[in-house]
Amino acid sequence: MNRQVVHETDAAFHSKRSRFRGRSFKEAIEFYLFISPWFIVFIVLGLIPLLYGLYLSFTNYAGFNMDRLVFVGLDNYRKVFTDNDAMYSLGRTLFFTVIMVPSTIILGFLLAVLLNQNIKRIGFYRTLFFIPSIIPVVAVGTMWRSLFVDDGIVNKMLEALGLEAVDWLGYDYAIYPLIIMLLWGVGGGILIYLAGLKGVSKDLYEAAAIDGATTIQRFVKITIPLVTPVLFFQFIMSIISSLQIFVQPILLAANSNSLLSTPLRPNYVYSVHAFQQIFAYGRFGYGLALLWVLFVMILILTIVVFTTSRFWVFYEVDQEGK
Amino acid sequence: MKRSWWTACLSVLVISSLLLMSACGGGNGTNSPGNNGGSDAADGESKDTAKSGEQVVIRHTMYDTEFTSELVAEFEKTHPNIKVEIVSADYNKLMAMMAAGNGPDIIRTNSVTELPGFVLKGMAMDLTENFQASKVFNIEDFLPVVNQFKYDIASGKHGEGAIYGFPKDWSPDYTIYYNKKLFEEAGVPFPSSTEAMTWQELVELANKLTVKNGKKTTQYGLAYYNSTIAANQDLLNLQLLQRGSSMFSADFSQAELDKPGTKDLLNFWLDTAKSGIGPSPLQQETDWGGQLFVDNKAAIIIAGYWFSGFLKTNELTKDRLDDFGVAPAPVVEGGKRISPTGAGTGAIIYKNTKHPKEAWEVFEWFFGAEPAVERAKAGYGLPGTKTLTEMLPQESAFDKMNYDFIQNELQYTDGSLPYNPYLNYQAVNSIIDKYFTPVYFDKDTVDGAVQKMTEELNTLITEGKQLVSP
């Protein structure tokens, strides 16, 4: 390297520094100060614990051996793929995801379409369907459990109709209360769907009506394409939340008295397995590896959905950078 | 522009001070008035000592319902050099505190399921000499239950060797309370209060007391306070102890669930659950066993002496105590009659405490002096010494019945339930729940479940052993 280059870099550095001293420097500082409340909290309470967790997933951390941690390399990750229960619970989680994602999107969207009508007391109905998503999940679980127990209301109703009572919380039926309970909260998305539906211009419907389009045609050709950005968002969010189902199966477990209760096999999902590995078995390192695998899976699925989005999501305005 | 600059600065200030405050709060738990206040809290006890003469802070994890603020005040009055502070910590928080080298001085410990593990993890201080030198404790006076705080590291024997702690109160947890009214309705004679039934006899008795409406049970013959009457490690360990056996090899390095005796017991509980005489995965209940009992929905409950205190204070039972009787813990056919405690909760002293002398002063007072006498007189549990046992309440007919019963049952309380020191109690629960529950629903066989449970237990035992002896 010759002297000239050094001089040039030096000069560039000086001019940069002087620019920083000026107005733009002050603006930059202001910018960082403004985002700092969120940024500091994110780093301290978000990023550092996450990375620390990642580090621990490569150790034999068991909750008490911090002073003599052993680095075990990829052992914990290898275990994830050889642990029968991890794979079994992953299968169950995917099963619930496959059921939950389409049903929450279809039901949620249809519900929102109904709640978008101009009828009397629509506000009341909107509130009614939104309520389940503001009730604490533990209360929801306890409620559904007491509805589904042997002498619960559901069985009483069946008997009143002359049907036979069903062992809802038993092995053969256990998935149904869980799915019903999860679907009960489907109204949580209506807020976002409604916002999407309100965003569809009335002019389009009027124009279509003049051209003689039927209600169904208008719904399929105008409403659905124009709310695809919202559907896309809900699609991603419901994939994430379905893969993370955790407390609902525990609340319906046969011996449900703590977070460590084990759900029946059909409801034994991945997050429950990870939680048990950490808090019942004391395998913190392995449990963290399980959770990082889940994280990567969610990431991959999200990326896949994102890449498909350009084939089916329609934006009315051009996206930045396209 | 100027204004926004200041807003930004202010928000940074607020957030950082909030963070600082929360950090301080987490570091030292509660700060009672009279302490040096929030600013010094994070610095810990050494500074406190320096500022207010020779005062030392002793932190403990007993519950505030046990080591009440009144007791703390009483202690601090006579011990001006010691300040007692409560730190509430569940198992995971306790372990985090250990990991940070910041363990509480006195650690609440379940002697039956936790003590050996705590000793192996290097958490417990050997208190043998303290007990020998103590003027408050008299080793000769100890009941067998105190042995649960003994562990011999060399031989791995629980119940022998050095002593690490003392029980607060305890009960022989597998004794039986029954509802006389439900016995009379079924025309069944009361069980003996001195002779133990076999488990088989208990189940047969419960069968007579079970009322069914079609397939559904409307009145249970038998309930277990802690869980359902399905196979669980507590009941299995008791039966195995009575047989002189265990789920594990003698040195706890292997799970041996496939021994014929153990399989018989698993089959026994499988049949019991299927017969519908009590709550089980096949007959789920939202209430715990005690609630079913006071609601007259269960005729017999397996629960300890503490349950008499529960009956005395429960709104549904306190005015009809004569309806209830008590009987000894059942025994395995051909086994030895042992009626041990299932918990024997007390405390140990943290091995690396900075103030061993003061910690012992607090320990000795709480577990041996006035508070122990008060607890014995209240009768919510049994004390750790023979002398204090004399002080248990015996005024009312119900108290007298419990007192007489306990005096007899105490002869059979010596014995250590064979919990594995390398395994978390919760882990064994989860494993049994996970693999044995499908058997009730005919989705697996006893043999299949035994094989899966053994495999998983062995993996965990190997890991657990490596962790305590790297």
Interface residues (C-beta under 8 A of the other chain):
Chain A: E30 L33 F34 S36 P37 I40 V41 V44 N60 A62 G63 F64 N65 M66 D67 R68 V70 D85 R145 S146 V149 D150 D151 A165 D167 L169 G170 Y171 D172 A254 N255 N257 L260 S261 T262 L264 R265 Y268 Q276 F279 A280 Y281 G282 R283
Chain B: S4 W5 A8 C9 S11 V12 V14 I15 S16 L19 N92 M95 A96 M98 A99 A100 G101 K121 M123 K216 S227 T228 P281 L282 Q283 Q284 E285 T286 W288 N424 Q426 A427 N429 S430 D433 K434 T437 P438 F441 K443 L460 E463 G464 Q466 L467 P470
